[in-house]
Amino acid sequence: RSGATLHNKNKAPQSAVNKCFFNFILTYPFYFALLSFFLSFFLATSSKHCIFEAILNKLKLRKREMKEHILTTKIRVYAFDECSPVQKKLIEAAKSATQTAYAPYSKFRVGAALLLANGEIVTGSNQENAAYPATLCAERTAIFYANSQNPEMPVTHIAIAAYANGEFTSAVCSPCGSCRQVISEVENRFGQPITILMYGNKHIYEVSSIQDLLPLSFGKEYLPE
């Protein structure tokens, strides 16, 4: 019996603590809720911090494993007077082609002139449409016509010029993304690069292949056999 009494005495302080704790909850529910919120927030934040740190360490590890490839583009810049006779003739043809453009919406007339391997020059201009996606650029107009009329004849050069606000643009006119892809296809089709001349009133840009303007281009090598 004395052992039982001693056992009850040892449990008395614990019961008193429990009673005080429950009295605190009943008397101050707001403070208990506030205390519970901060405790939960602390535990959640600690957990998120550990997860965030693990992700960050993983990204740092991947960054150390990554390799870097640097792509460079070589562009020759010169004045119109420095062009060869063939280049001047091609650029003048592109400038003349701007006047056949149908551009009632953008008022931005673009002309393109192709030089074929047989010496023939084929021109084209942008043809706009009220349904804008149906518009066709000058470069594609000229290329599609040349390929349909001379399917076995490679294109060696293309000159591009733009006319707006009553004059030829000071800045050079470069092909859009879709035209770059089409020019890339023509290069792949005939297995030879196309020199691109981009005309501007102040200067001319020249690149020796569309790959200088469209690195990592998409081609038939990515398609299944």
Backbone torsions as a table, in degrees:
resi	resn	phi	psi	omega
1	ARG	NA	-40.1	178.7
2	SER	-62.8	-35.1	177.1
3	GLY	-63.5	-40.0	179.7
4	ALA	-66.3	-38.5	179.0
5	THR	-64.3	-42.3	179.6
6	LEU	-63.3	-38.7	179.7
7	HIS	-62.7	-42.9	180.0
8	ASN	-65.7	-36.6	179.5
9	LYS	-65.7	-36.5	179.4
10	ASN	-67.7	-30.1	-178.7
11	LYS	-84.1	-14.9	-176.0
12	ALA	-61.0	-47.5	-179.8
13	PRO	-60.0	-37.3	-179.2
14	GLN	-66.0	-40.9	179.0
15	SER	-63.8	-38.1	179.6
16	ALA	-65.1	-39.8	178.8
17	VAL	-64.8	-44.8	179.4
18	ASN	-60.7	-40.7	-179.3
19	LYS	-64.8	-41.4	178.6
20	CYS	-65.2	-38.2	-179.1
21	PHE	-64.1	-45.9	-179.9
22	PHE	-68.3	-36.0	175.9
23	ASN	-62.1	-39.4	178.5
24	PHE	-62.3	-41.8	-179.9
25	ILE	-64.1	-43.9	-177.5
26	LEU	-71.0	-34.8	-176.3
27	THR	-81.0	-39.6	-176.5
28	TYR	-125.5	66.6	-177.8
29	PRO	-63.1	-32.7	-178.9
30	PHE	-64.6	-46.3	-179.3
31	TYR	-66.5	-35.0	177.8
32	PHE	-65.6	-42.5	179.1
33	ALA	-63.7	-40.1	179.3
34	LEU	-64.8	-42.7	178.3
35	LEU	-62.9	-41.4	179.1
36	SER	-64.5	-39.0	180.0
37	PHE	-62.9	-48.3	-179.3
38	PHE	-64.2	-36.2	178.4
39	LEU	-65.6	-44.3	179.0
40	SER	-64.7	-42.0	179.9
41	PHE	-62.2	-41.9	179.6
42	PHE	-62.7	-43.9	-179.4
43	LEU	-66.3	-41.9	-179.6
44	ALA	-66.0	-42.8	179.9
45	THR	-63.2	-41.1	178.9
46	SER	-62.8	-41.8	179.9
47	SER	-65.4	-45.9	179.7
48	LYS	-63.2	-37.5	179.7
49	HIS	-62.5	-40.8	179.3
50	CYS	-66.1	-40.7	179.2
51	ILE	-65.5	-44.9	179.8
52	PHE	-61.0	-42.1	-179.9
53	GLU	-64.5	-38.3	178.5
54	ALA	-65.4	-42.1	178.5
55	ILE	-64.7	-42.6	-179.9
56	LEU	-61.7	-42.9	178.5
57	ASN	-63.6	-37.3	178.7
58	LYS	-65.5	-43.0	179.4
59	LEU	-64.7	-39.7	177.9
60	LYS	-62.5	-39.0	179.4
61	LEU	-65.5	-42.6	179.1
62	ARG	-65.6	-37.6	179.6
63	LYS	-62.4	-37.5	178.6
64	ARG	-67.5	-28.7	-178.3
65	GLU	-83.5	-16.8	-175.6
66	MET	-72.6	148.1	174.4
67	LYS	-108.2	156.1	-176.9
68	GLU	-120.9	131.0	175.3
69	HIS	-115.0	128.1	-179.6
70	ILE	-102.0	123.6	179.3
71	LEU	-102.7	133.7	179.7
72	THR	-123.9	151.2	178.6
73	THR	-124.5	130.7	178.7
74	LYS	-101.0	118.4	179.4
75	ILE	-122.6	124.7	175.7
76	ARG	-89.3	132.0	-177.4
77	VAL	-120.4	128.3	179.8
78	TYR	-157.6	171.1	179.8
79	ALA	-88.1	163.1	-179.0
80	PHE	-60.7	-36.5	-179.3
81	ASP	-63.7	-21.3	-179.1
82	GLU	-87.1	-2.6	-178.8
83	CYS	-73.6	155.1	173.7
84	SER	-75.3	163.4	178.4
85	PRO	-55.7	-39.8	179.3
86	VAL	-65.5	-42.7	179.2
87	GLN	-63.7	-42.8	179.1
88	LYS	-61.6	-42.6	-179.8
89	LYS	-63.0	-41.1	-178.9
90	LEU	-68.7	-41.8	179.4
91	ILE	-65.7	-41.7	178.6
92	GLU	-62.6	-36.5	177.2
93	ALA	-65.2	-38.9	177.7
94	ALA	-66.8	-40.0	178.8
95	LYS	-64.3	-41.6	178.8
96	SER	-65.2	-35.2	-178.3
97	ALA	-65.9	-23.6	179.2
98	THR	-60.8	-26.3	-176.7
99	GLN	-78.0	-9.7	175.9
100	THR	-98.7	3.2	-178.0
101	ALA	-68.3	148.1	172.3
102	TYR	-110.0	97.5	-174.3
103	ALA	-135.3	60.3	-178.3
104	PRO	-71.5	-15.5	-175.4
105	TYR	-98.3	-48.1	-178.8
106	SER	-88.1	-23.4	-174.6
107	LYS	59.5	22.3	-178.2
108	PHE	-115.6	102.0	-175.0
109	ARG	-92.5	126.9	-179.3
110	VAL	-121.5	137.5	176.2
111	GLY	-123.4	144.3	177.8
112	ALA	-131.5	141.5	177.8
113	ALA	-130.4	127.0	179.4
114	LEU	-103.5	141.7	171.6
115	LEU	-108.5	118.4	-180.0
116	LEU	-87.6	165.0	-177.0
117	ALA	-63.9	-23.0	178.6
118	ASN	-88.3	5.3	178.2
119	GLY	92.4	-5.6	-179.7
120	GLU	-75.7	144.6	177.1
121	ILE	-109.9	128.7	178.8
122	VAL	-119.7	131.8	-177.9
123	THR	-115.9	161.6	176.6
124	GLY	-156.5	161.2	179.3
125	SER	-139.5	162.4	-178.6
126	ASN	-71.3	140.1	-178.7
127	GLN	-124.8	106.1	-174.4
128	GLU	-87.6	165.7	-178.6
129	ASN	-144.5	146.8	178.1
130	ALA	-59.8	-30.6	170.1
131	ALA	-88.6	93.8	-167.7
132	TYR	-48.9	-40.2	-178.8
133	PRO	-62.5	-19.0	-179.9
134	ALA	-80.8	-5.5	179.1
135	THR	-65.4	145.9	179.1
136	LEU	-122.7	132.2	-179.3
137	CYS	-74.8	162.3	-178.9
138	ALA	-62.0	-41.8	-177.4
139	GLU	-62.0	-44.7	-179.5
140	ARG	-71.1	-35.8	176.3
141	THR	-57.9	-46.7	-178.7
142	ALA	-68.6	-43.1	-177.0
143	ILE	-65.9	-46.1	-178.3
144	PHE	-64.4	-38.0	177.5
145	TYR	-66.0	-46.2	-178.9
146	ALA	-62.1	-43.3	-178.5
147	ASN	-69.6	-30.8	179.6
148	SER	-77.2	-31.3	-179.2
149	GLN	-90.5	-28.2	-179.5
150	ASN	-133.3	68.3	-172.1
151	PRO	-62.8	-19.3	-178.6
152	GLU	-105.4	4.6	-174.8
153	MET	-101.9	115.5	-179.9
154	PRO	-66.7	153.9	173.2
155	VAL	-97.1	129.1	-178.6
156	THR	-102.9	-33.1	-178.9
157	HIS	-140.2	153.9	170.7
158	ILE	-141.8	131.9	177.2
159	ALA	-114.1	142.8	-176.8
160	ILE	-131.7	135.0	177.6
161	ALA	-139.3	155.1	-179.5
162	ALA	-131.9	144.6	-177.6
163	TYR	-129.9	124.8	-179.1
164	ALA	-152.8	147.3	178.6
165	ASN	56.0	38.2	174.3
166	GLY	79.0	11.9	179.0
167	GLU	-157.6	163.3	175.7
168	PHE	-74.1	142.9	-173.3
169	THR	-67.1	145.9	176.9
170	SER	-72.3	-39.7	178.4
171	ALA	-78.0	147.5	178.2
172	VAL	-67.0	152.5	178.6
173	CYS	-104.9	114.3	-179.0
174	SER	-104.0	155.8	-179.1
175	PRO	-65.6	147.5	175.5
176	CYS	-75.2	177.2	-177.2
177	GLY	-61.8	-43.2	-179.4
178	SER	-64.3	-41.4	179.1
179	CYS	-66.5	-37.4	177.5
180	ARG	-61.5	-40.6	178.6
181	GLN	-65.2	-39.9	179.5
182	VAL	-66.9	-43.0	177.9
183	ILE	-62.2	-38.2	177.7
184	SER	-61.7	-40.5	178.3
185	GLU	-63.4	-39.0	179.2
186	VAL	-66.1	-41.0	176.2
187	GLU	-59.3	-45.2	-179.9
188	ASN	-67.4	-35.3	-178.3
189	ARG	-62.7	-44.1	-176.6
190	PHE	-100.5	-4.3	175.6
191	GLY	68.3	31.8	177.5
192	GLN	-151.8	149.7	-177.3
193	PRO	-72.7	159.1	176.8
194	ILE	-117.5	123.2	176.3
195	THR	-75.4	131.0	-176.2
196	ILE	-114.6	124.3	178.3
197	LEU	-109.7	119.3	-179.3
198	MET	-110.6	113.2	-171.7
199	TYR	-89.5	141.7	170.5
200	GLY	-145.4	154.6	-178.4
201	ASN	-58.8	-34.0	-175.5
202	LYS	-85.8	-37.7	-178.1
203	HIS	-161.0	174.7	179.5
204	ILE	-123.7	137.7	173.1
205	TYR	-102.6	138.9	176.3
206	GLU	-132.3	131.5	172.4
207	VAL	-125.1	149.3	-174.0
208	SER	-86.1	-8.6	179.2
209	SER	-162.1	154.5	177.2
210	ILE	-65.6	-20.6	178.9
211	GLN	-62.7	-21.7	175.6
212	ASP	-71.9	-24.9	179.9
213	LEU	-103.1	-15.1	-178.2
214	LEU	-139.2	69.1	178.0
215	PRO	-67.7	154.6	-179.2
216	LEU	56.8	39.5	-177.4
217	SER	-70.2	159.0	178.6
218	PHE	-88.0	134.2	-179.6
219	GLY	-143.4	-176.2	-176.2
220	LYS	-63.6	-20.6	-180.0
221	GLU	-64.7	-18.4	179.5
222	TYR	-89.6	-7.4	-177.6
223	LEU	-92.9	147.1	178.5
224	PRO	-67.7	151.4	179.0
225	GLU	-67.9	NA	NA
